[in-house]
Amino acid sequence: MKKIFIALLFLLTFGGYSIAQTTPKAKAKTSTTANKAPTTKKDGTPDKRFKANKTTTPPVHTKKDGTADKRFKENKK
């Protein structure tokens, strides 16, 4: 009976240790990557969150046939 009790206690103790959560190690930050913003996303397209990637082209208003719509100021030139 003692041997069964000790074996059961042994299994429960090591079972509890195997379930316990572990904390992940903190990664050290490098100053070179913190100052430089990425300009592209993983798929290669420009990341529009950054000012360097935003373009300020005026909108082009066209009619269904493709000609410029004269109701808008930028098309009246």
Chimera marker file (.cmm) of the C-alpha trace (Angstrom):
<marker_set name="trace">
<marker id="1" x="0.000" y="0.000" z="0.000" r="1" g="1" b="0" radius="0.5"/>
<marker id="2" x="2.889" y="2.349" z="0.806" r="1" g="1" b="0" radius="0.5"/>
<marker id="3" x="4.475" y="1.727" z="-2.588" r="1" g="1" b="0" radius="0.5"/>
<marker id="4" x="1.244" y="2.569" z="-4.435" r="1" g="1" b="0" radius="0.5"/>
<marker id="5" x="0.801" y="5.766" z="-2.394" r="1" g="1" b="0" radius="0.5"/>
<marker id="6" x="4.394" y="6.863" z="-3.046" r="1" g="1" b="0" radius="0.5"/>
<marker id="7" x="4.092" y="6.087" z="-6.777" r="1" g="1" b="0" radius="0.5"/>
<marker id="8" x="0.815" y="8.029" z="-6.990" r="1" g="1" b="0" radius="0.5"/>
<marker id="9" x="2.334" y="10.983" z="-5.127" r="1" g="1" b="0" radius="0.5"/>
<marker id="10" x="5.373" y="10.867" z="-7.432" r="1" g="1" b="0" radius="0.5"/>
<marker id="11" x="3.157" y="10.929" z="-10.550" r="1" g="1" b="0" radius="0.5"/>
<marker id="12" x="0.995" y="13.792" z="-9.266" r="1" g="1" b="0" radius="0.5"/>
<marker id="13" x="4.037" y="15.880" z="-8.321" r="1" g="1" b="0" radius="0.5"/>
<marker id="14" x="5.743" y="15.589" z="-11.702" r="1" g="1" b="0" radius="0.5"/>
<marker id="15" x="2.398" y="15.921" z="-13.482" r="1" g="1" b="0" radius="0.5"/>
<marker id="16" x="1.923" y="19.302" z="-11.798" r="1" g="1" b="0" radius="0.5"/>
<marker id="17" x="5.381" y="20.435" z="-12.859" r="1" g="1" b="0" radius="0.5"/>
<marker id="18" x="4.731" y="19.503" z="-16.476" r="1" g="1" b="0" radius="0.5"/>
<marker id="19" x="1.490" y="21.520" z="-16.584" r="1" g="1" b="0" radius="0.5"/>
<marker id="20" x="2.970" y="24.648" z="-14.992" r="1" g="1" b="0" radius="0.5"/>
<marker id="21" x="3.192" y="27.697" z="-17.243" r="1" g="1" b="0" radius="0.5"/>
<marker id="22" x="6.513" y="29.118" z="-18.199" r="1" g="1" b="0" radius="0.5"/>
<marker id="23" x="7.168" y="32.802" z="-18.883" r="1" g="1" b="0" radius="0.5"/>
<marker id="24" x="8.757" y="33.652" z="-22.244" r="1" g="1" b="0" radius="0.5"/>
<marker id="25" x="12.141" y="35.319" z="-22.212" r="1" g="1" b="0" radius="0.5"/>
<marker id="26" x="12.138" y="39.043" z="-22.985" r="1" g="1" b="0" radius="0.5"/>
<marker id="27" x="13.894" y="40.024" z="-26.190" r="1" g="1" b="0" radius="0.5"/>
<marker id="28" x="16.437" y="42.810" z="-26.110" r="1" g="1" b="0" radius="0.5"/>
<marker id="29" x="15.502" y="45.854" z="-28.193" r="1" g="1" b="0" radius="0.5"/>
<marker id="30" x="18.013" y="47.219" z="-30.633" r="1" g="1" b="0" radius="0.5"/>
<marker id="31" x="18.223" y="50.941" z="-31.205" r="1" g="1" b="0" radius="0.5"/>
<marker id="32" x="18.926" y="50.613" z="-34.935" r="1" g="1" b="0" radius="0.5"/>
<marker id="33" x="15.576" y="48.988" z="-35.743" r="1" g="1" b="0" radius="0.5"/>
<marker id="34" x="13.580" y="51.214" z="-33.395" r="1" g="1" b="0" radius="0.5"/>
<marker id="35" x="14.490" y="54.394" z="-35.293" r="1" g="1" b="0" radius="0.5"/>
<marker id="36" x="13.987" y="53.006" z="-38.790" r="1" g="1" b="0" radius="0.5"/>
<marker id="37" x="10.407" y="52.455" z="-39.947" r="1" g="1" b="0" radius="0.5"/>
<marker id="38" x="9.693" y="49.651" z="-42.419" r="1" g="1" b="0" radius="0.5"/>
<marker id="39" x="8.568" y="50.882" z="-45.801" r="1" g="1" b="0" radius="0.5"/>
<marker id="40" x="7.000" y="47.688" z="-47.140" r="1" g="1" b="0" radius="0.5"/>
<marker id="41" x="4.749" y="45.003" z="-45.769" r="1" g="1" b="0" radius="0.5"/>
<marker id="42" x="5.583" y="41.296" z="-45.828" r="1" g="1" b="0" radius="0.5"/>
<marker id="43" x="3.881" y="40.880" z="-49.192" r="1" g="1" b="0" radius="0.5"/>
<marker id="44" x="5.991" y="43.681" z="-50.726" r="1" g="1" b="0" radius="0.5"/>
<marker id="45" x="3.329" y="46.378" z="-51.019" r="1" g="1" b="0" radius="0.5"/>
<marker id="46" x="4.066" y="49.840" z="-49.557" r="1" g="1" b="0" radius="0.5"/>
<marker id="47" x="2.908" y="50.340" z="-45.979" r="1" g="1" b="0" radius="0.5"/>
<marker id="48" x="0.505" y="53.303" z="-46.032" r="1" g="1" b="0" radius="0.5"/>
<marker id="49" x="0.795" y="53.938" z="-42.276" r="1" g="1" b="0" radius="0.5"/>
<marker id="50" x="4.017" y="55.872" z="-42.836" r="1" g="1" b="0" radius="0.5"/>
<marker id="51" x="4.219" y="59.351" z="-44.326" r="1" g="1" b="0" radius="0.5"/>
<marker id="52" x="7.009" y="58.405" z="-46.731" r="1" g="1" b="0" radius="0.5"/>
<marker id="53" x="4.707" y="55.934" z="-48.508" r="1" g="1" b="0" radius="0.5"/>
<marker id="54" x="1.660" y="58.172" z="-48.834" r="1" g="1" b="0" radius="0.5"/>
<marker id="55" x="1.238" y="59.835" z="-52.184" r="1" g="1" b="0" radius="0.5"/>
<marker id="56" x="-0.582" y="63.145" z="-52.567" r="1" g="1" b="0" radius="0.5"/>
<marker id="57" x="-1.869" y="62.831" z="-56.114" r="1" g="1" b="0" radius="0.5"/>
<marker id="58" x="-5.061" y="64.777" z="-56.761" r="1" g="1" b="0" radius="0.5"/>
<marker id="59" x="-8.108" y="62.682" z="-57.615" r="1" g="1" b="0" radius="0.5"/>
<marker id="60" x="-8.948" y="62.419" z="-61.292" r="1" g="1" b="0" radius="0.5"/>
<marker id="61" x="-12.659" y="62.733" z="-61.983" r="1" g="1" b="0" radius="0.5"/>
<marker id="62" x="-13.730" y="61.209" z="-65.270" r="1" g="1" b="0" radius="0.5"/>
<marker id="63" x="-17.015" y="60.465" z="-66.974" r="1" g="1" b="0" radius="0.5"/>
<marker id="64" x="-18.105" y="56.988" z="-68.016" r="1" g="1" b="0" radius="0.5"/>
<marker id="65" x="-16.582" y="57.443" z="-71.457" r="1" g="1" b="0" radius="0.5"/>
<marker id="66" x="-13.157" y="58.346" z="-69.961" r="1" g="1" b="0" radius="0.5"/>
<marker id="67" x="-13.089" y="62.069" z="-70.715" r="1" g="1" b="0" radius="0.5"/>
<marker id="68" x="-12.409" y="64.643" z="-68.009" r="1" g="1" b="0" radius="0.5"/>
<marker id="69" x="-15.452" y="65.799" z="-66.033" r="1" g="1" b="0" radius="0.5"/>
<marker id="70" x="-15.574" y="69.606" z="-66.291" r="1" g="1" b="0" radius="0.5"/>
<marker id="71" x="-17.687" y="69.993" z="-63.138" r="1" g="1" b="0" radius="0.5"/>
<marker id="72" x="-14.534" y="69.679" z="-61.021" r="1" g="1" b="0" radius="0.5"/>
<marker id="73" x="-11.961" y="72.440" z="-60.595" r="1" g="1" b="0" radius="0.5"/>
<marker id="74" x="-8.866" y="70.384" z="-61.404" r="1" g="1" b="0" radius="0.5"/>
<marker id="75" x="-10.332" y="69.405" z="-64.796" r="1" g="1" b="0" radius="0.5"/>
<marker id="76" x="-11.251" y="72.932" z="-65.989" r="1" g="1" b="0" radius="0.5"/>
<marker id="77" x="-7.681" y="73.908" z="-66.981" r="1" g="1" b="0" radius="0.5"/>
<link id1="1" id2="2" r="1" g="1" b="0" radius="0.2"/>
<link id1="2" id2="3" r="1" g="1" b="0" radius="0.2"/>
<link id1="3" id2="4" r="1" g="1" b="0" radius="0.2"/>
<link id1="4" id2="5" r="1" g="1" b="0" radius="0.2"/>
<link id1="5" id2="6" r="1" g="1" b="0" radius="0.2"/>
<link id1="6" id2="7" r="1" g="1" b="0" radius="0.2"/>
<link id1="7" id2="8" r="1" g="1" b="0" radius="0.2"/>
<link id1="8" id2="9" r="1" g="1" b="0" radius="0.2"/>
<link id1="9" id2="10" r="1" g="1" b="0" radius="0.2"/>
<link id1="10" id2="11" r="1" g="1" b="0" radius="0.2"/>
<link id1="11" id2="12" r="1" g="1" b="0" radius="0.2"/>
<link id1="12" id2="13" r="1" g="1" b="0" radius="0.2"/>
<link id1="13" id2="14" r="1" g="1" b="0" radius="0.2"/>
<link id1="14" id2="15" r="1" g="1" b="0" radius="0.2"/>
<link id1="15" id2="16" r="1" g="1" b="0" radius="0.2"/>
<link id1="16" id2="17" r="1" g="1" b="0" radius="0.2"/>
<link id1="17" id2="18" r="1" g="1" b="0" radius="0.2"/>
<link id1="18" id2="19" r="1" g="1" b="0" radius="0.2"/>
<link id1="19" id2="20" r="1" g="1" b="0" radius="0.2"/>
<link id1="20" id2="21" r="1" g="1" b="0" radius="0.2"/>
<link id1="21" id2="22" r="1" g="1" b="0" radius="0.2"/>
<link id1="22" id2="23" r="1" g="1" b="0" radius="0.2"/>
<link id1="23" id2="24" r="1" g="1" b="0" radius="0.2"/>
<link id1="24" id2="25" r="1" g="1" b="0" radius="0.2"/>
<link id1="25" id2="26" r="1" g="1" b="0" radius="0.2"/>
<link id1="26" id2="27" r="1" g="1" b="0" radius="0.2"/>
<link id1="27" id2="28" r="1" g="1" b="0" radius="0.2"/>
<link id1="28" id2="29" r="1" g="1" b="0" radius="0.2"/>
<link id1="29" id2="30" r="1" g="1" b="0" radius="0.2"/>
<link id1="30" id2="31" r="1" g="1" b="0" radius="0.2"/>
<link id1="31" id2="32" r="1" g="1" b="0" radius="0.2"/>
<link id1="32" id2="33" r="1" g="1" b="0" radius="0.2"/>
<link id1="33" id2="34" r="1" g="1" b="0" radius="0.2"/>
<link id1="34" id2="35" r="1" g="1" b="0" radius="0.2"/>
<link id1="35" id2="36" r="1" g="1" b="0" radius="0.2"/>
<link id1="36" id2="37" r="1" g="1" b="0" radius="0.2"/>
<link id1="37" id2="38" r="1" g="1" b="0" radius="0.2"/>
<link id1="38" id2="39" r="1" g="1" b="0" radius="0.2"/>
<link id1="39" id2="40" r="1" g="1" b="0" radius="0.2"/>
<link id1="40" id2="41" r="1" g="1" b="0" radius="0.2"/>
<link id1="41" id2="42" r="1" g="1" b="0" radius="0.2"/>
<link id1="42" id2="43" r="1" g="1" b="0" radius="0.2"/>
<link id1="43" id2="44" r="1" g="1" b="0" radius="0.2"/>
<link id1="44" id2="45" r="1" g="1" b="0" radius="0.2"/>
<link id1="45" id2="46" r="1" g="1" b="0" radius="0.2"/>
<link id1="46" id2="47" r="1" g="1" b="0" radius="0.2"/>
<link id1="47" id2="48" r="1" g="1" b="0" radius="0.2"/>
<link id1="48" id2="49" r="1" g="1" b="0" radius="0.2"/>
<link id1="49" id2="50" r="1" g="1" b="0" radius="0.2"/>
<link id1="50" id2="51" r="1" g="1" b="0" radius="0.2"/>
<link id1="51" id2="52" r="1" g="1" b="0" radius="0.2"/>
<link id1="52" id2="53" r="1" g="1" b="0" radius="0.2"/>
<link id1="53" id2="54" r="1" g="1" b="0" radius="0.2"/>
<link id1="54" id2="55" r="1" g="1" b="0" radius="0.2"/>
<link id1="55" id2="56" r="1" g="1" b="0" radius="0.2"/>
<link id1="56" id2="57" r="1" g="1" b="0" radius="0.2"/>
<link id1="57" id2="58" r="1" g="1" b="0" radius="0.2"/>
<link id1="58" id2="59" r="1" g="1" b="0" radius="0.2"/>
<link id1="59" id2="60" r="1" g="1" b="0" radius="0.2"/>
<link id1="60" id2="61" r="1" g="1" b="0" radius="0.2"/>
<link id1="61" id2="62" r="1" g="1" b="0" radius="0.2"/>
<link id1="62" id2="63" r="1" g="1" b="0" radius="0.2"/>
<link id1="63" id2="64" r="1" g="1" b="0" radius="0.2"/>
<link id1="64" id2="65" r="1" g="1" b="0" radius="0.2"/>
<link id1="65" id2="66" r="1" g="1" b="0" radius="0.2"/>
<link id1="66" id2="67" r="1" g="1" b="0" radius="0.2"/>
<link id1="67" id2="68" r="1" g="1" b="0" radius="0.2"/>
<link id1="68" id2="69" r="1" g="1" b="0" radius="0.2"/>
<link id1="69" id2="70" r="1" g="1" b="0" radius="0.2"/>
<link id1="70" id2="71" r="1" g="1" b="0" radius="0.2"/>
<link id1="71" id2="72" r="1" g="1" b="0" radius="0.2"/>
<link id1="72" id2="73" r="1" g="1" b="0" radius="0.2"/>
<link id1="73" id2="74" r="1" g="1" b="0" radius="0.2"/>
<link id1="74" id2="75" r="1" g="1" b="0" radius="0.2"/>
<link id1="75" id2="76" r="1" g="1" b="0" radius="0.2"/>
<link id1="76" id2="77" r="1" g="1" b="0" radius="0.2"/>
</marker_set>
